[in-house]
Amino acid sequence: MEGEDLIRIRDPLHGTVALSEAEKRVLDSPQMQRLRGVRQLAVAYLVYPGANHTRFEHSIGTLALSDRICRNLKLSPEKTAKVRLAALLHDVGHTAFSHEAEVVLRGRIGTHEQIGRQIIEKSQIADILSEESFSPREIALLPQAPLGEIISSDIGSDRMDYLLRDSHYTGVAYGVIDADRIADCLFMRRGRLVLQEGGLEAAESLLVARFTMFSTVYLHKTVRIASRMLQEGIALAIFDGTLDAREASQMTDAGLLDAVSHSPQGREYAERIFQRRLYKKAYSLPVERMKIKPSKAEEELSEKCDCPVLLDMPQVSLDASIRVEMDGRMLPISACSELVASLQKMQKSRLEALVMCEKKKVKEVFAAAQRLFG
């Protein structure tokens, strides 16, 4: 970006982030501005009041860290510019309430990655990229190309920024990682992002941070309950015709929750989220003990207890595919670190299915769930 008139943005995590004219135009597009209304952590603000940060600022942070990695890798200015744009746009396809709503919507409109590629190639963003001498298709597909590992790998800019940002805004200190050290210890080998042995401790710290942020924030019991209630409200609003799934992909969090509040069947869930009248945990069991489909379990428990009963299955994969160079060999990080190997075993054993219902029915649902799950 040397020689360009830069636009500077002040980020609470990365300090001053300089954007090129092309990046500024992309950032000012309606598709990117919508992300100001999409919280990074969906309904986690009901537990952590500070968690109101958005996909918009995370996109800027991901660009900043991507640039840091590109400079360390000594990529050409042309490649760096493409990676920066792909990083800025990596979340443009997220619907309102991000991953939580995607569980319901992806079967109808695709994943956020698929939606994002369509937006980059066919919206106003495509026109901007073309006018600035970039190929929209190349930018859209870059996350799947070798250079995309800078953004999307387990030690890439996306993951590092969201751990740092989520930790900052929730007030949970576990997500603090040494992003600079990790960036300094990365190199490309045969189209794959590899970590030098000197960065092993920083990568271990990242994986510990990820594990503790999942157990403390992302899989917090009350966050999961609110998320599952939101999903049920969205599904019912689509079922009764109040909400069109494709329109939902263009909404903000507030717009989607308002739409659900007008649904005859989904209204109660929206009102409960507005008023924070959430269901309570009635029962939990390890995921490996689930021998019945979640939807079937919900149906049986609801019928037996004569009340709505919901079940949440954790939608996460906590494995890490980080490659480390040790003694001239490329090894998975679990083979280089006893800490990581033990962490992976422990985190799988902690994943639990969660049964929930309204407070007055908890004891009844608990007893029915005990009988159902044995």
N, C-alpha and C positions, 0 to 999 in steps of 0.2 A: 504493500500500500504506500510505498515511498513516493513522495511527490504529490499525493492526493490531498485535497482538503478534507480533513477528517472530522467526523461528528463524535463528540465525546459524551459518554454516559457514565454517571457515577453509580457503581454497584456496591452494595454493602459488604460483599464478600471479596470481590476482586479489584476493588478500587476503580480507577478510571479505565473504561473500555472504549477504545477508539473504533469507529465504524467507517467504512468507505461509503461513498455516495450510493453505490449499488446496494449495500447492506442497509443503509438508511431507508432507501425506497422500499425494499422488501419489508423492513420492520414497520413501515407506515401503511402497508397494505391492509385492507379490511380483514383479510384472513388471519394475519398476524395480530392485529389489534384485538380481535375477538378473544385471544388468549389472555388478555388482561382480566377477563371475566371467568376464567377457568382456573380454579384453585389447584395447586400442585398436589395437595393431599386430600382433595375431595371433601369429605365430611369430618376429617380429623379435627377441624376447628371446634367441633362440639366437645372435644376432650381437651385439646390444646388451643386456647383462645388466640394465640399468636400465629397459628398456622393458616394465615390468609394470603400467603405468597402464591404467586401464579405461574402458570406455564410460560407466560410472557417473559418474566425476569429470569426464569430458569433457562430459557432459550438464549438470552444474552450471556448468561454465565457459561453455558456450554460452548458458545463461540469463543469466549475468552480463554477457557482452558484448552480448547482445540488449537487455538493459535499458539499457546505456550508449548504444546506438544509438537506442533509443526515446526516451530523454530528450533526446538531441540533436535528434531530429526533432520534439520537442514533441508526441508523441502523447498522446491522452487516457489517463487512468488505466485506463479499461475496455479500450482497445485494447492498451495496454502489458501488462496482466494476461494477455490472450489470447496475445500474442506470447511472453511469458515461459513460459507453460505449453506452448505448441507447441515452444519451444526445449528445454525440459526433456525433452520426450517424443520429440524428433526421431529418436532412435536406439533407441527401445524395441523396434522390430521386428527388430533385428539378431540373427542366429543366433550361436551360438558360433563363434569364429574369424572373425566378421564377413565382410568382402568375400571372403576366401579361400574360405571354405566356401560362400558364396552362389553362387559360380561353378558349383558342383555342384548346389546345392539349389534354385535359383530356378526351374528348369524344372518342379519338382515342387510347390513350395509358394509360389512368387511371390518378388518382391523384398522387401528389408527395408522399403521404403516401404509396400508393399501389406500386409505382415504388421503393420506398425506401425499403419496405419489400422484394421485389424480389432481389434487389441488396445485401442486408444483408444476404439473405439465399442462393444465387446462384452464387455470384461473388468471386473474390479473397478475399474479406472481410470475406466470410463464411469460407474459408480455414484458414485464420489468427485466427479467433475466435475459431475454432475447435482445432487448434494447441495450443492455449492458454487456453484450457479447458473450453471454454464457448460454450453454445448452440446457434448457429446462430438464430434458430427459436425463442428461448426465448428472445433474445435481440431484434429481429425484432418485436415481439408482445408486448414487455414491455410497450410501450407508451399507449396501450389499457388496460393494467393491472392496478390495484390500485396504484402500485408504480409509474406508468407513470404520475400520477397527479403532481408529483414533477417537471416534465418537461413541461407538456402540459396544466395545469390548468390556469385559469385567473390570478393567482398569482404565477405561476410556473416559472422555470428558463428561458424558452424560451422567454416568454413575457417580463420578467424583463430585460433580456440582450438586446433584440432588441430595447426596449424603450431607455435604457441607451446608446446603441451604435449608434442608429440612431440620437439621440439628439447630441451626441458628434461630429459626422462627418458632420451633416448638419449645426451645429452651432446654432441650435434652442434649447433654454434652457428649453422648456416646458417638455421634456422627463426625466428630472432628478428626480429620485425616491430614496427612502431609502430602497434599496434591503436588506441590513443587518437587518434592523428592521423587515421587513416582514418575512425573513427567521427565525429570532429568535422567531417569534410568531406563527409558524405553528406547527400543530400536526396532526396525523392520527387518525381518528375515523371511525370504521366500513368500512375501505377501502377507505375513502374519506379524502382529504386534507382539514383541517379546520383551520381557523384563530382565534387566541385568541382575546378577546375584546381589549386587550392592543395594538394590531396591526391595529385597525380600522382606525385610522387617516393616517397611512402609506398606507393602502390599498385605502383609499379615494384619497390620493395624486396620487397613481398609475393610478386610473381610470380617474382622471382629466388630468393627463399627457397623457394618451392614447387618450382621447377625443381631446385635443388640438393638439397632434401630427397628428391625422387624419385630422383635419380641416386645419392645417398649412402645413403639409408635404404630407402625404399619399393621401389626396384628394385635394391637390393643383390643381387649374384649369389647369395650364400648364402641370403638371405631368400627369393628367388624359388625356389630349389631346395627349401627346406623347405616352402614354400607348395604347390608342385606335388606333392610327395610326400604332403602332408596331403590334398590334393584327391583324389589317386588312392586313398588309403586309405579316405576317406569314400565315394567312388563304389563301390568294391569291397564295402564293408560294406553298402551299400544293395542292391547287386546280389545278394549272397548271403543277404539277408534278415535279417542281424544288426541292422541299423539301419533304423528307420522315419524317413523324411525329416521328417514332421510332428513327431515327438517331438524330433528334432534341433533344431528351432526353439525349444524350451523348455529346452535344456541350457546349461550353462556350458562353457568351454573344456575343463576337466578332465573333465567328464562325457562330452563328445563323444569326446575322445581315448581315454577308458577304454572306451567302447562300441566304437570301432574296434579296440581291442586285443583284443576278444573275437571278432572276425570271422575266420573261417578264411582268407579271401582278403586282407583288409586289415590283418591283425595285424602283418605284417612292417614296414609303413610306420609304424604307431603305435610299435612298439618302436624303430625307427630314430630317430624324433623324440624319444622319451623319452631315449634314450641318446646323442643327437646324432651318430649314425652316418649322415651325410647323403651323398647322391649327390654326384658331382663334375661340373663342367662338362666336357663333351666337345667341344662345338662351338657356335658362335653365328653368326648371320647377320642382316643388316638385315631388318626386318619386310617392307619392300617387295619383297624377293627371295623371299619365301615364295610359291611357286606350287603348293603341295600342301597339302591339309587337314592340320592338326596331328595329328589322330587317325590319319590314313592314314600319315603320316610315322613316328609312334610304332610303328604296327603293322609297317611294313616294316623299320625299324631293329631292332626287337626280334627279328623273325624272322631277319634276316640275321646278327645278332650273338649269337643264342641267350641273351639276357638282357633283363630289363625296361629299356626306354629310354623316358624321358619327355621331353616338349617343352613349354616354357612360352612363351605369347604374352603380352606385357604388356597388361593389362586397364585401360588408362588413356587418358584424353583430356586433353591438356595445353593445349587452347585456352582463352582467357579471353574472357568476354563482358561485360567491364566497360565501362560507358558514362561518358564524361567530358564535362563542360560546358566548352567553350572558345569564347570570342567569341560566346556566345549560341547555339551549336550543340551538339547531342548527337552525339559521335563515339565510335567504338570505340577502346579504349585503344591498339590497334596502330597507329591512324592518328595518334595524338598522341605516340607514343613510338617512336623508332627502336630503343631498347633492347628493348622488348617485341616489336616486329616481328622483329628478328633472333633473339631468344630462342625465339620460336615455330618459326622455321625450324630452328634448331639442335636443339631438343628432339625434333622429329619424326625428324630424321636419326639420332638416337642410339638410337631404340627398336630393340631386337634380340630375335629369337627365340632361346631358349636350349635346347640339347639336353643331357641329363644322364643319367648311369648310375652304377653302382657303380665304385669306383676302379680295380679290376683290369681293367675293360673299356674304359677311357677311350680308349686308342689305337685299339682295334678299332672303337669306335663313331665316333671322329673320322674314320677312313678311310672308313667306310661312309656317314657323313653328307656328306663331301666329294663322294662319287660321286652320292649322291641329290640334293643341292642344287646341284651343279655349281659 
